[in-house]
């Protein structure tokens, strides 16, 4: 709990999560987040936001590094789970369904 922001904590089955980190350990930017949110709005896909505690070093992902190597906008998305990186990860089925819908919607938007 000490690694998360209590004012911006995702809730299971309430939507796809857009992940933010003030120290840029995630690749999400204001622009990339806005694009993803607009796609979700157009397709009635629920989403929520999660922010890491900026006082602590989070695990981050490789995409933040990769974004410095290529000119590509990235947004970190996922779904809430009870136990990240454990043998017994659990997630909400609605979130999983909505993640699939959001990714399909994103790729369909790119094709247009």
Beta strands, then each sheet from edge to edge (+ up, - down):
strand 1: 16-20
strand 2: 47-51
strand 3: 77-78
sheet 1: 2+ 1+ 3-
end
